[in-house]
């Protein structure tokens, strides 16, 4: 599964601090079990997007996989920005499995 998040930097935030916070977030997430990759990208000069590739249950809603370093890093990003979007993408197989469970 993928988690795609986009954050917009606050007008009073430092761009270098914003980038460093995003890097720290990715490093912390990558240390969690069930995470395949965690990367950030500059969408434009004021926005950063994260793409986190994870195994089902390792990240996001319903996950029992909590990590203090990730939570700390997430708050550092949140102190400098506003969450614009947060989407969870699943494979066709994952979508079919969810649909079957719902019946």
GUKEBA-651234 format. One line per field, with one value per atom (N, C-alpha, C, O, CB): residue number from 1; residue in one letter; atom name; x, y, z. Coordinates in pm, whole numbers. Glycine has a CB too. Layout:
<sites>
seq <- (NUM;...)
type <- (A;...)
atom <- (CA;...)
c1 <- (X;...)
c2 <- (Y;...)
c3 <- (Z;...)
</sites>
This chain:
<sites>
seq <- (1;1;1;1;1;2;2;2;2;2;3;3;3;3;3;4;4;4;4;4;5;5;5;5;5;6;6;6;6;6;7;7;7;7;7;8;8;8;8;8;9;9;9;9;9;10;10;10;10;10;11;11;11;11;11;12;12;12;12;12;13;13;13;13;13;14;14;14;14;14;15;15;15;15;15;16;16;16;16;16;17;17;17;17;17;18;18;18;18;18;19;19;19;19;19;20;20;20;20;20;21;21;21;21;21;22;22;22;22;22;23;23;23;23;23;24;24;24;24;24;25;25;25;25;25;26;26;26;26;26;27;27;27;27;27;28;28;28;28;28;29;29;29;29;29;30;30;30;30;30;31;31;31;31;31;32;32;32;32;32;33;33;33;33;33;34;34;34;34;34;35;35;35;35;35;36;36;36;36;36;37;37;37;37;37;38;38;38;38;38;39;39;39;39;39;40;40;40;40;40;41;41;41;41;41;42;42;42;42;42;43;43;43;43;43;44;44;44;44;44;45;45;45;45;45;46;46;46;46;46;47;47;47;47;47;48;48;48;48;48;49;49;49;49;49;50;50;50;50;50;51;51;51;51;51;52;52;52;52;52;53;53;53;53;53;54;54;54;54;54;55;55;55;55;55;56;56;56;56;56;57;57;57;57;57;58;58;58;58;58;59;59;59;59;59;60;60;60;60;60;61;61;61;61;61;62;62;62;62;62;63;63;63;63;63;64;64;64;64;64;65;65;65;65;65;66;66;66;66;66;67;67;67;67;67;68;68;68;68;68;69;69;69;69;69;70;70;70;70;70;71;71;71;71;71;72;72;72;72;72;73;73;73;73;73;74;74;74;74;74;75;75;75;75;75;76;76;76;76;76;77;77;77;77;77;78;78;78;78;78;79;79;79;79;79;80;80;80;80;80;81;81;81;81;81;82;82;82;82;82;83;83;83;83;83;84;84;84;84;84;85;85;85;85;85;86;86;86;86;86;87;87;87;87;87;88;88;88;88;88;89;89;89;89;89;90;90;90;90;90;91;91;91;91;91;92;92;92;92;92;93;93;93;93;93;94;94;94;94;94;95;95;95;95;95;96;96;96;96;96;97;97;97;97;97;98;98;98;98;98;99;99;99;99;99;100;100;100;100;100;101;101;101;101;101;102;102;102;102;102;103;103;103;103;103)
type <- (X;X;X;X;X;X;X;X;X;X;X;X;X;X;X;X;X;X;X;X;X;X;X;X;X;X;X;X;X;X;X;X;X;X;X;X;X;X;X;X;X;X;X;X;X;X;X;X;X;X;X;X;X;X;X;X;X;X;X;X;X;X;X;X;X;X;X;X;X;X;X;X;X;X;X;X;X;X;X;X;X;X;X;X;X;X;X;X;X;X;X;X;X;X;X;X;X;X;X;X;X;X;X;X;X;X;X;X;X;X;X;X;X;X;X;X;X;X;X;X;X;X;X;X;X;X;X;X;X;X;X;X;X;X;X;X;X;X;X;X;X;X;X;X;X;X;X;X;X;X;X;X;X;X;X;X;X;X;X;X;X;X;X;X;X;X;X;X;X;X;X;X;X;X;X;X;X;X;X;X;X;X;X;X;X;X;X;X;X;X;X;X;X;X;X;X;X;X;X;X;X;X;X;X;X;X;X;X;X;X;X;X;X;X;X;X;X;X;X;X;X;X;X;X;X;X;X;X;X;X;X;X;X;X;X;X;X;X;X;X;X;X;X;X;X;X;X;X;X;X;X;X;X;X;X;X;X;X;X;X;X;X;X;X;X;X;X;X;X;X;X;X;X;X;X;X;X;X;X;X;X;X;X;X;X;X;X;X;X;X;X;X;X;X;X;X;X;X;X;X;X;X;X;X;X;X;X;X;X;X;X;X;X;X;X;X;X;X;X;X;X;X;X;X;X;X;X;X;X;X;X;X;X;X;X;X;X;X;X;X;X;X;X;X;X;X;X;X;X;X;X;X;X;X;X;X;X;X;X;X;X;X;X;X;X;X;X;X;X;X;X;X;X;X;X;X;X;X;X;X;X;X;X;X;X;X;X;X;X;X;X;X;X;X;X;X;X;X;X;X;X;X;X;X;X;X;X;X;X;X;X;X;X;X;X;X;X;X;X;X;X;X;X;X;X;X;X;X;X;X;X;X;X;X;X;X;X;X;X;X;X;X;X;X;X;X;X;X;X;X;X;X;X;X;X;X;X;X;X;X;X;X;X;X;X;X;X;X;X;X;X;X;X;X;X;X;X;X;X;X;X;X;X;X;X;X;X;X;X;X;X;X;X;X;X;X;X;X;X;X;X;X;X;X;X;X;X;X;X;X;X;X;X;X;X)
atom <- (N;CA;C;O;CB;N;CA;C;O;CB;N;CA;C;O;CB;N;CA;C;O;CB;N;CA;C;O;CB;N;CA;C;O;CB;N;CA;C;O;CB;N;CA;C;O;CB;N;CA;C;O;CB;N;CA;C;O;CB;N;CA;C;O;CB;N;CA;C;O;CB;N;CA;C;O;CB;N;CA;C;O;CB;N;CA;C;O;CB;N;CA;C;O;CB;N;CA;C;O;CB;N;CA;C;O;CB;N;CA;C;O;CB;N;CA;C;O;CB;N;CA;C;O;CB;N;CA;C;O;CB;N;CA;C;O;CB;N;CA;C;O;CB;N;CA;C;O;CB;N;CA;C;O;CB;N;CA;C;O;CB;N;CA;C;O;CB;N;CA;C;O;CB;N;CA;C;O;CB;N;CA;C;O;CB;N;CA;C;O;CB;N;CA;C;O;CB;N;CA;C;O;CB;N;CA;C;O;CB;N;CA;C;O;CB;N;CA;C;O;CB;N;CA;C;O;CB;N;CA;C;O;CB;N;CA;C;O;CB;N;CA;C;O;CB;N;CA;C;O;CB;N;CA;C;O;CB;N;CA;C;O;CB;N;CA;C;O;CB;N;CA;C;O;CB;N;CA;C;O;CB;N;CA;C;O;CB;N;CA;C;O;CB;N;CA;C;O;CB;N;CA;C;O;CB;N;CA;C;O;CB;N;CA;C;O;CB;N;CA;C;O;CB;N;CA;C;O;CB;N;CA;C;O;CB;N;CA;C;O;CB;N;CA;C;O;CB;N;CA;C;O;CB;N;CA;C;O;CB;N;CA;C;O;CB;N;CA;C;O;CB;N;CA;C;O;CB;N;CA;C;O;CB;N;CA;C;O;CB;N;CA;C;O;CB;N;CA;C;O;CB;N;CA;C;O;CB;N;CA;C;O;CB;N;CA;C;O;CB;N;CA;C;O;CB;N;CA;C;O;CB;N;CA;C;O;CB;N;CA;C;O;CB;N;CA;C;O;CB;N;CA;C;O;CB;N;CA;C;O;CB;N;CA;C;O;CB;N;CA;C;O;CB;N;CA;C;O;CB;N;CA;C;O;CB;N;CA;C;O;CB;N;CA;C;O;CB;N;CA;C;O;CB;N;CA;C;O;CB;N;CA;C;O;CB;N;CA;C;O;CB;N;CA;C;O;CB;N;CA;C;O;CB;N;CA;C;O;CB;N;CA;C;O;CB;N;CA;C;O;CB;N;CA;C;O;CB;N;CA;C;O;CB;N;CA;C;O;CB;N;CA;C;O;CB;N;CA;C;O;CB;N;CA;C;O;CB;N;CA;C;O;CB;N;CA;C;O;CB;N;CA;C;O;CB;N;CA;C;O;CB;N;CA;C;O;CB)
c1 <- (84;0;88;205;-96;30;100;21;-102;122;94;36;101;223;58;18;66;15;-106;19;107;72;135;242;119;67;122;108;0;52;218;222;264;354;318;196;233;301;248;108;417;495;421;363;632;423;364;447;567;356;385;456;568;663;356;559;663;768;855;599;761;855;981;979;787;1087;1214;1217;1193;1335;1246;1245;1347;1319;1273;1463;1566;1519;1540;1698;1457;1405;1294;1283;1353;1212;1104;1161;1114;1017;1260;1324;1392;1383;1425;1459;1525;1424;1450;1613;1311;1205;1150;1123;1092;1133;1083;1184;1145;1056;1311;1415;1415;1427;1553;1403;1398;1277;1284;1397;1164;1042;1066;1034;923;1122;1147;1243;1221;1202;1348;1445;1379;1406;1563;1294;1227;1130;1125;1151;1054;956;1026;979;870;1138;1212;1261;1285;1330;1275;1321;1210;1238;1383;1087;975;963;996;843;917;895;772;674;879;777;667;668;578;540;769;782;880;994;831;835;922;1006;1123;838;948;1022;945;823;1048;1017;958;1044;1161;949;987;1061;978;855;1099;1048;976;1025;1137;996;936;964;914;811;896;987;941;838;871;1059;715;608;627;614;467;658;696;777;812;570;807;894;835;908;924;705;639;568;504;542;577;508;601;686;386;582;654;551;450;749;579;495;573;690;445;507;566;499;378;549;577;522;581;701;555;492;532;473;351;486;559;519;527;633;611;415;411;329;244;355;356;278;149;147;359;42;-87;-73;-15;-190;-128;-126;-3;0;-137;98;221;217;303;337;119;114;-30;-111;203;-62;-192;-302;-275;-232;-426;-541;-544;-526;-671;-566;-574;-441;-437;-644;-333;-200;-169;-190;-93;-119;-73;75;135;-101;134;277;306;310;329;326;354;501;563;266;559;700;717;673;786;779;795;875;844;862;977;1057;977;995;1179;887;802;703;680;727;645;549;618;563;486;737;814;845;829;945;889;920;796;801;985;684;558;517;471;445;534;503;598;556;511;723;818;774;783;960;727;675;550;534;643;461;336;359;280;247;466;496;533;521;610;577;625;530;552;758;424;340;197;161;398;116;-23;-44;0;-121;-111;-143;-246;-353;-196;-212;-300;-381;-501;-219;-317;-387;-318;-198;-395;-397;-347;-428;-543;-356;-369;-441;-372;-250;-450;-454;-404;-442;-561;-459;-343;-365;-334;-234;-278;-418;-394;-392;-443;-500;-334;-330;-470;-561;-231;-486;-615;-650;-766;-611;-550;-572;-621;-714;-443;-557;-598;-740;-816;-503;-777;-913;-1014;-1121;-924;-980;-1068;-1083;-1193;-1015;-973;-979;-1069;-1149;-838;-1055;-1141;-1288;-1376;-1099;-1314;-1451;-1508;-1622;-1458;-1430;-1476;-1504;-1601;-1372;-1423;-1444;-1575;-1642;-1325;-1611;-1728;-1860;-1965;-1721;-1856;-1981;-2044;-2149;-1956)
c2 <- (-118;0;124;119;0;233;360;462;466;410;544;661;782;797;660;866;986;1107;1129;989;1183;1300;1423;1416;1283;1537;1662;1768;1786;1707;1837;1941;2073;2078;1903;2182;2315;2390;2398;2393;2444;2516;2642;2713;2553;2668;2791;2910;2897;2787;3025;3144;3190;3254;3258;3159;3200;3092;3109;3240;2983;2871;2891;2959;2737;2830;2831;2713;2599;2826;2740;2635;2525;2407;2696;2562;2463;2374;2252;2533;2434;2356;2262;2150;2449;2308;2227;2104;1992;2310;2126;2014;1917;1795;2066;1970;1884;1804;1689;1966;1866;1794;1680;1572;1891;1705;1601;1487;1370;1659;1519;1416;1333;1210;1480;1399;1327;1236;1125;1426;1284;1202;1075;965;1283;1089;971;874;753;1014;925;838;761;642;920;827;760;654;543;862;686;591;468;356;659;489;378;276;161;431;318;227;140;51;307;163;84;-47;-54;163;-151;-279;-267;-200;-395;-332;-331;-214;-202;-331;-128;-15;-54;-91;114;-45;-77;43;27;-126;161;283;404;399;294;511;638;749;763;649;825;932;1059;1055;890;1173;1299;1366;1344;1391;1449;1519;1663;1688;1448;1755;1893;1901;1877;1994;1936;1953;2088;2099;1944;2189;2322;2384;2315;2411;2511;2574;2575;2594;2715;2555;2563;2436;2433;2674;2330;2206;2086;2077;2186;1995;1868;1756;1761;1854;1655;1536;1416;1399;1510;1334;1208;1093;1096;1193;994;868;757;732;846;691;584;454;441;611;359;227;131;116;179;66;-16;-142;-150;64;-239;-361;-335;-254;-478;-403;-385;-399;-495;-487;-302;-303;-241;-224;-441;-205;-150;1;58;-187;67;214;259;190;272;372;432;384;321;406;413;377;228;144;418;198;58;-8;-124;-19;66;9;8;107;89;-104;-114;-81;-84;-255;-51;-25;123;203;-67;159;297;312;220;341;428;451;595;689;425;612;745;838;957;734;788;873;924;1038;796;841;883;989;1088;763;968;1065;1199;1304;1013;1196;1318;1388;1510;1286;1312;1370;1426;1530;1265;1358;1407;1541;1630;1303;1556;1683;1793;1908;1670;1760;1860;1911;2030;1800;1820;1860;1946;2049;1735;1903;1975;2114;2205;1894;2132;2265;2365;2486;2254;2315;2402;2410;2487;2354;2330;2319;2283;2261;2216;2276;2235;2116;2118;2353;2014;1898;1939;1991;1780;1916;1952;1831;1842;2008;1716;1593;1473;1474;1579;1368;1244;1130;1109;1246;1057;951;817;808;984;714;577;507;498;501;459;390;243;208;450;158;14;-48;9;-54;-164;-236;-285;-282;-356;-330;-387;-506;-525;-430;-585;-702;-657;-715;-786;-555;-504;-450;-472;-396;-381;-330;-442;-436;-242;-546;-662;-732;-773;-761;-747;-811;-731;-789;-824;-599;-516;-530;-538;-369;-534;-549;-684;-690;-538;-789;-922;-925;-988;-1029;-858;-852;-779;-813;-782;-682;-600;-670;-622;-476;-781;-850;-919;-981;-951)
c3 <- (0;0;0;39;121;-44;-43;38;34;-186;110;174;108;111;332;48;-21;57;67;-172;111;191;128;69;337;142;93;202;260;-39;230;332;270;187;445;311;265;378;489;214;349;448;494;412;391;623;676;630;607;832;618;567;660;614;547;788;882;907;992;1013;833;853;769;666;818;814;741;645;685;840;518;415;445;425;276;493;526;641;638;563;742;855;809;857;967;716;661;590;611;565;506;436;531;513;336;631;729;811;845;822;844;918;833;884;959;703;612;603;605;471;594;589;717;712;567;831;960;967;1020;1077;915;913;832;877;854;714;629;695;692;493;755;823;937;954;877;1013;1125;1074;1128;1211;970;915;858;877;806;790;729;832;798;651;958;1063;1120;1201;1174;1079;1129;1053;934;1118;1120;1051;962;997;1153;847;754;657;574;829;667;576;465;493;652;341;227;185;150;109;189;157;208;225;4;231;274;215;250;431;126;58;57;64;-85;47;31;-96;-142;155;-151;-275;-262;-199;-397;-320;-326;-437;-553;-349;-403;-502;-571;-692;-435;-492;-539;-426;-330;-578;-435;-335;-194;-97;-377;-184;-53;-11;94;-54;-90;-56;-67;-156;-146;25;25;23;92;149;-57;-61;-10;-42;-204;69;118;44;20;273;9;-41;45;45;-195;118;209;156;144;357;126;76;194;255;-45;226;347;326;237;463;411;413;491;584;477;453;518;670;719;464;742;888;952;1074;935;872;927;944;1012;840;882;881;865;802;767;921;896;988;1091;758;950;1035;1067;979;966;1191;1233;1262;1302;1130;1243;1267;1416;1486;1191;1462;1601;1608;1716;1658;1495;1482;1509;1416;1341;1636;1674;1708;1762;1795;1677;1703;1752;1685;1575;1867;1926;1836;1829;2062;1768;1680;1562;1519;1630;1510;1399;1446;1376;1338;1562;1615;1640;1607;1746;1697;1720;1588;1577;1795;1488;1356;1289;1223;1266;1307;1248;1309;1238;1268;1439;1504;1456;1443;1656;1430;1379;1241;1213;1370;1156;1025;1044;979;937;1133;1157;1215;1190;1251;1291;1346;1237;1258;1447;1121;1013;895;802;965;898;779;813;929;683;707;718;625;510;682;674;591;486;519;679;360;249;204;178;131;196;157;218;245;3;240;299;240;278;457;147;77;98;105;-73;106;113;-16;-49;238;-88;-214;-194;-131;-328;-249;-238;-376;-473;-149;-383;-509;-544;-461;-501;-667;-708;-619;-583;-857;-586;-498;-360;-305;-485;-306;-176;-177;-83;-131;-283;-297;-305;-244;-418;-382;-394;-259;-222;-499;-187;-55;40;112;5;39;123;85;171;114;-43;-89;-42;4;-242;-53;-10;140;183;-46;218;363;395;492;432;314;341;313;355;261;244;208;326;313;99)
</sites>
